[in-house]
Amino acid sequence: MTPLGRLGQPADIASAVAFSVGPDGGWINGQAIRANGGVI
């Protein structure tokens, strides 16, 4: 299991994508954002 204790859901990925393409993600570039629930 993941450290968060549950499997990821499509909404978890959608939230990360929405952040990165929205106005709050304007200063993020060239980064790998891992939406993996804490699994290394």
mmCIF file as Biopython writes it, N, C-alpha, C and O atoms, coordinates in Angstrom:
data_model
#
loop_
_atom_site.group_PDB
_atom_site.id
_atom_site.type_symbol
_atom_site.label_atom_id
_atom_site.label_alt_id
_atom_site.label_comp_id
_atom_site.label_asym_id
_atom_site.label_entity_id
_atom_site.label_seq_id
_atom_site.pdbx_PDB_ins_code
_atom_site.Cartn_x
_atom_site.Cartn_y
_atom_site.Cartn_z
_atom_site.occupancy
_atom_site.B_iso_or_equiv
_atom_site.auth_seq_id
_atom_site.auth_asym_id
_atom_site.pdbx_PDB_model_num
ATOM 1   N N  . MET A ? 1  ? 0.838  -1.195 0.000   1.0 0.0 1  A 1 
ATOM 2   C CA . MET A ? 1  ? 0.000  0.000  0.000   1.0 0.0 1  A 1 
ATOM 3   C C  . MET A ? 1  ? 0.879  1.255  0.000   1.0 0.0 1  A 1 
ATOM 4   O O  . MET A ? 1  ? 2.055  1.232  0.364   1.0 0.0 1  A 1 
ATOM 5   N N  . THR A ? 2  ? 0.268  2.304  -0.412  1.0 0.0 2  A 1 
ATOM 6   C CA . THR A ? 2  ? 0.952  3.599  -0.414  1.0 0.0 2  A 1 
ATOM 7   C C  . THR A ? 2  ? 0.954  4.169  0.996   1.0 0.0 2  A 1 
ATOM 8   O O  . THR A ? 2  ? 0.152  3.752  1.831   1.0 0.0 2  A 1 
ATOM 9   N N  . PRO A ? 3  ? 1.851  5.124  1.275   1.0 0.0 3  A 1 
ATOM 10  C CA . PRO A ? 3  ? 1.850  5.759  2.587   1.0 0.0 3  A 1 
ATOM 11  C C  . PRO A ? 3  ? 0.517  6.426  2.945   1.0 0.0 3  A 1 
ATOM 12  O O  . PRO A ? 3  ? 0.194  6.571  4.124   1.0 0.0 3  A 1 
ATOM 13  N N  . LEU A ? 4  ? -0.253 6.828  1.938   1.0 0.0 4  A 1 
ATOM 14  C CA . LEU A ? 4  ? -1.546 7.452  2.208   1.0 0.0 4  A 1 
ATOM 15  C C  . LEU A ? 4  ? -2.640 6.424  2.466   1.0 0.0 4  A 1 
ATOM 16  O O  . LEU A ? 4  ? -3.750 6.786  2.857   1.0 0.0 4  A 1 
ATOM 17  N N  . GLY A ? 5  ? -2.334 5.132  2.248   1.0 0.0 5  A 1 
ATOM 18  C CA . GLY A ? 5  ? -3.259 4.078  2.588   1.0 0.0 5  A 1 
ATOM 19  C C  . GLY A ? 5  ? -4.378 3.811  1.596   1.0 0.0 5  A 1 
ATOM 20  O O  . GLY A ? 5  ? -5.354 3.142  1.934   1.0 0.0 5  A 1 
ATOM 21  N N  . ARG A ? 6  ? -4.252 4.322  0.381   1.0 0.0 6  A 1 
ATOM 22  C CA . ARG A ? 6  ? -5.289 4.059  -0.623  1.0 0.0 6  A 1 
ATOM 23  C C  . ARG A ? 6  ? -4.682 4.179  -2.008  1.0 0.0 6  A 1 
ATOM 24  O O  . ARG A ? 6  ? -3.642 4.810  -2.193  1.0 0.0 6  A 1 
ATOM 25  N N  . LEU A ? 7  ? -5.337 3.573  -2.965  1.0 0.0 7  A 1 
ATOM 26  C CA . LEU A ? 7  ? -4.908 3.712  -4.349  1.0 0.0 7  A 1 
ATOM 27  C C  . LEU A ? 7  ? -5.348 5.063  -4.891  1.0 0.0 7  A 1 
ATOM 28  O O  . LEU A ? 7  ? -6.349 5.628  -4.451  1.0 0.0 7  A 1 
ATOM 29  N N  . GLY A ? 8  ? -4.597 5.565  -5.841  1.0 0.0 8  A 1 
ATOM 30  C CA . GLY A ? 8  ? -4.952 6.839  -6.456  1.0 0.0 8  A 1 
ATOM 31  C C  . GLY A ? 8  ? -6.205 6.734  -7.296  1.0 0.0 8  A 1 
ATOM 32  O O  . GLY A ? 8  ? -6.536 5.671  -7.822  1.0 0.0 8  A 1 
ATOM 33  N N  . GLN A ? 9  ? -6.882 7.835  -7.409  1.0 0.0 9  A 1 
ATOM 34  C CA . GLN A ? 9  ? -8.099 7.936  -8.206  1.0 0.0 9  A 1 
ATOM 35  C C  . GLN A ? 9  ? -7.857 8.934  -9.343  1.0 0.0 9  A 1 
ATOM 36  O O  . GLN A ? 9  ? -6.965 9.776  -9.242  1.0 0.0 9  A 1 
ATOM 37  N N  . PRO A ? 10 ? -8.630 8.849  -10.409 1.0 0.0 10 A 1 
ATOM 38  C CA . PRO A ? 10 ? -8.463 9.807  -11.510 1.0 0.0 10 A 1 
ATOM 39  C C  . PRO A ? 10 ? -8.540 11.265 -11.043 1.0 0.0 10 A 1 
ATOM 40  O O  . PRO A ? 10 ? -7.855 12.125 -11.598 1.0 0.0 10 A 1 
ATOM 41  N N  . ALA A ? 11 ? -9.348 11.544 -10.051 1.0 0.0 11 A 1 
ATOM 42  C CA . ALA A ? 11 ? -9.455 12.922 -9.542  1.0 0.0 11 A 1 
ATOM 43  C C  . ALA A ? 11 ? -8.141 13.409 -8.934  1.0 0.0 11 A 1 
ATOM 44  O O  . ALA A ? 11 ? -7.858 14.607 -8.954  1.0 0.0 11 A 1 
ATOM 45  N N  . ASP A ? 12 ? -7.340 12.495 -8.395  1.0 0.0 12 A 1 
ATOM 46  C CA . ASP A ? 12 ? -6.040 12.882 -7.834  1.0 0.0 12 A 1 
ATOM 47  C C  . ASP A ? 12 ? -5.118 13.400 -8.935  1.0 0.0 12 A 1 
ATOM 48  O O  . ASP A ? 12 ? -4.430 14.404 -8.753  1.0 0.0 12 A 1 
ATOM 49  N N  . ILE A ? 13 ? -5.106 12.719 -10.066 1.0 0.0 13 A 1 
ATOM 50  C CA . ILE A ? 13 ? -4.275 13.153 -11.187 1.0 0.0 13 A 1 
ATOM 51  C C  . ILE A ? 13 ? -4.836 14.429 -11.800 1.0 0.0 13 A 1 
ATOM 52  O O  . ILE A ? 13 ? -4.089 15.338 -12.162 1.0 0.0 13 A 1 
ATOM 53  N N  . ALA A ? 14 ? -6.161 14.487 -11.912 1.0 0.0 14 A 1 
ATOM 54  C CA . ALA A ? 14 ? -6.797 15.669 -12.488 1.0 0.0 14 A 1 
ATOM 55  C C  . ALA A ? 14 ? -6.473 16.916 -11.674 1.0 0.0 14 A 1 
ATOM 56  O O  . ALA A ? 14 ? -6.268 17.987 -12.244 1.0 0.0 14 A 1 
ATOM 57  N N  . SER A ? 15 ? -6.425 16.793 -10.372 1.0 0.0 15 A 1 
ATOM 58  C CA . SER A ? 15 ? -6.095 17.943 -9.518  1.0 0.0 15 A 1 
ATOM 59  C C  . SER A ? 15 ? -4.668 18.423 -9.765  1.0 0.0 15 A 1 
ATOM 60  O O  . SER A ? 15 ? -4.420 19.627 -9.824  1.0 0.0 15 A 1 
ATOM 61  N N  . ALA A ? 16 ? -3.735 17.492 -9.909  1.0 0.0 16 A 1 
ATOM 62  C CA . ALA A ? 16 ? -2.346 17.876 -10.178 1.0 0.0 16 A 1 
ATOM 63  C C  . ALA A ? 16 ? -2.219 18.546 -11.544 1.0 0.0 16 A 1 
ATOM 64  O O  . ALA A ? 16 ? -1.496 19.533 -11.683 1.0 0.0 16 A 1 
ATOM 65  N N  . VAL A ? 17 ? -2.906 18.024 -12.541 1.0 0.0 17 A 1 
ATOM 66  C CA . VAL A ? 17 ? -2.870 18.620 -13.880 1.0 0.0 17 A 1 
ATOM 67  C C  . VAL A ? 17 ? -3.523 19.995 -13.871 1.0 0.0 17 A 1 
ATOM 68  O O  . VAL A ? 17 ? -2.991 20.940 -14.453 1.0 0.0 17 A 1 
ATOM 69  N N  . ALA A ? 18 ? -4.672 20.110 -13.215 1.0 0.0 18 A 1 
ATOM 70  C CA . ALA A ? 18 ? -5.369 21.402 -13.167 1.0 0.0 18 A 1 
ATOM 71  C C  . ALA A ? 18 ? -4.503 22.455 -12.493 1.0 0.0 18 A 1 
ATOM 72  O O  . ALA A ? 18 ? -4.488 23.608 -12.922 1.0 0.0 18 A 1 
ATOM 73  N N  . PHE A ? 19 ? -3.788 22.078 -11.450 1.0 0.0 19 A 1 
ATOM 74  C CA . PHE A ? 19 ? -2.894 23.030 -10.789 1.0 0.0 19 A 1 
ATOM 75  C C  . PHE A ? 19 ? -1.786 23.477 -11.736 1.0 0.0 19 A 1 
ATOM 76  O O  . PHE A ? 19 ? -1.504 24.670 -11.856 1.0 0.0 19 A 1 
ATOM 77  N N  . SER A ? 20 ? -1.160 22.511 -12.408 1.0 0.0 20 A 1 
ATOM 78  C CA . SER A ? 20 ? 0.003  22.854 -13.235 1.0 0.0 20 A 1 
ATOM 79  C C  . SER A ? 20 ? -0.357 23.692 -14.455 1.0 0.0 20 A 1 
ATOM 80  O O  . SER A ? 20 ? 0.474  24.472 -14.921 1.0 0.0 20 A 1 
ATOM 81  N N  . VAL A ? 21 ? -1.565 23.556 -14.986 1.0 0.0 21 A 1 
ATOM 82  C CA . VAL A ? 21 ? -1.940 24.349 -16.153 1.0 0.0 21 A 1 
ATOM 83  C C  . VAL A ? 21 ? -2.740 25.596 -15.792 1.0 0.0 21 A 1 
ATOM 84  O O  . VAL A ? 21 ? -3.024 26.424 -16.658 1.0 0.0 21 A 1 
ATOM 85  N N  . GLY A ? 22 ? -3.100 25.732 -14.534 1.0 0.0 22 A 1 
ATOM 86  C CA . GLY A ? 22 ? -3.875 26.886 -14.097 1.0 0.0 22 A 1 
ATOM 87  C C  . GLY A ? 22 ? -2.991 28.056 -13.710 1.0 0.0 22 A 1 
ATOM 88  O O  . GLY A ? 22 ? -1.768 27.967 -13.820 1.0 0.0 22 A 1 
ATOM 89  N N  . PRO A ? 23 ? -3.577 29.135 -13.265 1.0 0.0 23 A 1 
ATOM 90  C CA . PRO A ? 23 ? -2.815 30.329 -12.912 1.0 0.0 23 A 1 
ATOM 91  C C  . PRO A ? 23 ? -1.862 30.121 -11.738 1.0 0.0 23 A 1 
ATOM 92  O O  . PRO A ? 23 ? -0.838 30.798 -11.654 1.0 0.0 23 A 1 
ATOM 93  N N  . ASP A ? 24 ? -2.178 29.201 -10.833 1.0 0.0 24 A 1 
ATOM 94  C CA . ASP A ? 24 ? -1.280 28.957 -9.692  1.0 0.0 24 A 1 
ATOM 95  C C  . ASP A ? 24 ? 0.001  28.233 -10.093 1.0 0.0 24 A 1 
ATOM 96  O O  . ASP A ? 24 ? 0.986  28.263 -9.356  1.0 0.0 24 A 1 
ATOM 97  N N  . GLY A ? 25 ? -0.005 27.589 -11.245 1.0 0.0 25 A 1 
ATOM 98  C CA . GLY A ? 25 ? 1.173  26.873 -11.712 1.0 0.0 25 A 1 
ATOM 99  C C  . GLY A ? 25 ? 2.023  27.671 -12.672 1.0 0.0 25 A 1 
ATOM 100 O O  . GLY A ? 25 ? 2.894  27.111 -13.337 1.0 0.0 25 A 1 
ATOM 101 N N  . GLY A ? 26 ? 1.791  28.959 -12.758 1.0 0.0 26 A 1 
ATOM 102 C CA . GLY A ? 26 ? 2.493  29.794 -13.721 1.0 0.0 26 A 1 
ATOM 103 C C  . GLY A ? 26 ? 4.001  29.840 -13.576 1.0 0.0 26 A 1 
ATOM 104 O O  . GLY A ? 26 ? 4.700  30.074 -14.561 1.0 0.0 26 A 1 
ATOM 105 N N  . TRP A ? 27 ? 4.521  29.626 -12.383 1.0 0.0 27 A 1 
ATOM 106 C CA . TRP A ? 27 ? 5.959  29.689 -12.172 1.0 0.0 27 A 1 
ATOM 107 C C  . TRP A ? 27 ? 6.608  28.309 -12.139 1.0 0.0 27 A 1 
ATOM 108 O O  . TRP A ? 27 ? 7.802  28.194 -11.864 1.0 0.0 27 A 1 
ATOM 109 N N  . ILE A ? 28 ? 5.842  27.273 -12.414 1.0 0.0 28 A 1 
ATOM 110 C CA . ILE A ? 28 ? 6.385  25.920 -12.449 1.0 0.0 28 A 1 
ATOM 111 C C  . ILE A ? 28 ? 6.697  25.579 -13.898 1.0 0.0 28 A 1 
ATOM 112 O O  . ILE A ? 28 ? 5.828  25.654 -14.767 1.0 0.0 28 A 1 
ATOM 113 N N  . ASN A ? 29 ? 7.944  25.204 -14.148 1.0 0.0 29 A 1 
ATOM 114 C CA . ASN A ? 29 ? 8.323  24.792 -15.504 1.0 0.0 29 A 1 
ATOM 115 C C  . ASN A ? 29 ? 9.465  23.791 -15.424 1.0 0.0 29 A 1 
ATOM 116 O O  . ASN A ? 29 ? 10.335 23.882 -14.557 1.0 0.0 29 A 1 
ATOM 117 N N  . GLY A ? 30 ? 9.446  22.858 -16.323 1.0 0.0 30 A 1 
ATOM 118 C CA . GLY A ? 30 ? 10.525 21.871 -16.406 1.0 0.0 30 A 1 
ATOM 119 C C  . GLY A ? 30 ? 10.627 20.960 -15.198 1.0 0.0 30 A 1 
ATOM 120 O O  . GLY A ? 30 ? 11.715 20.473 -14.891 1.0 0.0 30 A 1 
ATOM 121 N N  . GLN A ? 31 ? 9.545  20.720 -14.519 1.0 0.0 31 A 1 
ATOM 122 C CA . GLN A ? 31 ? 9.566  19.889 -13.331 1.0 0.0 31 A 1 
ATOM 123 C C  . GLN A ? 31 ? 8.813  18.589 -13.558 1.0 0.0 31 A 1 
ATOM 124 O O  . GLN A ? 31 ? 7.882  18.526 -14.360 1.0 0.0 31 A 1 
ATOM 125 N N  . ALA A ? 32 ? 9.223  17.567 -12.850 1.0 0.0 32 A 1 
ATOM 126 C CA . ALA A ? 32 ? 8.477  16.307 -12.839 1.0 0.0 32 A 1 
ATOM 127 C C  . ALA A ? 32 ? 7.683  16.282 -11.539 1.0 0.0 32 A 1 
ATOM 128 O O  . ALA A ? 32 ? 8.259  16.158 -10.458 1.0 0.0 32 A 1 
ATOM 129 N N  . ILE A ? 33 ? 6.380  16.397 -11.643 1.0 0.0 33 A 1 
ATOM 130 C CA . ILE A ? 33 ? 5.520  16.367 -10.465 1.0 0.0 33 A 1 
ATOM 131 C C  . ILE A ? 33 ? 4.938  14.968 -10.382 1.0 0.0 33 A 1 
ATOM 132 O O  . ILE A ? 33 ? 4.172  14.546 -11.248 1.0 0.0 33 A 1 
ATOM 133 N N  . ARG A ? 34 ? 5.310  14.257 -9.333  1.0 0.0 34 A 1 
ATOM 134 C CA . ARG A ? 34 ? 4.872  12.875 -9.189  1.0 0.0 34 A 1 
ATOM 135 C C  . ARG A ? 34 ? 3.619  12.821 -8.339  1.0 0.0 34 A 1 
ATOM 136 O O  . ARG A ? 34 ? 3.652  13.129 -7.147  1.0 0.0 34 A 1 
ATOM 137 N N  . ALA A ? 35 ? 2.532  12.434 -8.943  1.0 0.0 35 A 1 
ATOM 138 C CA . ALA A ? 35 ? 1.277  12.244 -8.210  1.0 0.0 35 A 1 
ATOM 139 C C  . ALA A ? 35 ? 1.139  10.758 -7.949  1.0 0.0 35 A 1 
ATOM 140 O O  . ALA A ? 35 ? 0.367  10.064 -8.611  1.0 0.0 35 A 1 
ATOM 141 N N  . ASN A ? 36 ? 1.912  10.271 -6.959  1.0 0.0 36 A 1 
ATOM 142 C CA . ASN A ? 36 ? 2.012  8.830  -6.740  1.0 0.0 36 A 1 
ATOM 143 C C  . ASN A ? 36 ? 1.647  8.414  -5.311  1.0 0.0 36 A 1 
ATOM 144 O O  . ASN A ? 36 ? 1.888  7.269  -4.928  1.0 0.0 36 A 1 
ATOM 145 N N  . GLY A ? 37 ? 1.088  9.296  -4.541  1.0 0.0 37 A 1 
ATOM 146 C CA . GLY A ? 37 ? 0.660  8.946  -3.190  1.0 0.0 37 A 1 
ATOM 147 C C  . GLY A ? 37 ? 1.804  8.709  -2.210  1.0 0.0 37 A 1 
ATOM 148 O O  . GLY A ? 37 ? 1.583  8.160  -1.131  1.0 0.0 37 A 1 
ATOM 149 N N  . GLY A ? 38 ? 2.997  9.104  -2.560  1.0 0.0 38 A 1 
ATOM 150 C CA . GLY A ? 38 ? 4.135  8.954  -1.656  1.0 0.0 38 A 1 
ATOM 151 C C  . GLY A ? 38 ? 4.999  7.740  -1.923  1.0 0.0 38 A 1 
ATOM 152 O O  . GLY A ? 38 ? 5.971  7.509  -1.205  1.0 0.0 38 A 1 
ATOM 153 N N  . VAL A ? 39 ? 4.668  6.956  -2.941  1.0 0.0 39 A 1 
ATOM 154 C CA . VAL A ? 39 ? 5.483  5.799  -3.286  1.0 0.0 39 A 1 
ATOM 155 C C  . VAL A ? 39 ? 6.748  6.281  -3.983  1.0 0.0 39 A 1 
ATOM 156 O O  . VAL A ? 39 ? 6.686  7.104  -4.896  1.0 0.0 39 A 1 
ATOM 157 N N  . ILE A ? 40 ? 7.866  5.781  -3.561  1.0 0.0 40 A 1 
ATOM 158 C CA . ILE A ? 40 ? 9.149  6.214  -4.158  1.0 0.0 40 A 1 
ATOM 159 C C  . ILE A ? 40 ? 9.490  5.364  -5.344  1.0 0.0 40 A 1 
ATOM 160 O O  . ILE A ? 40 ? 10.526 5.573  -5.975  1.0 0.0 40 A 1 
#
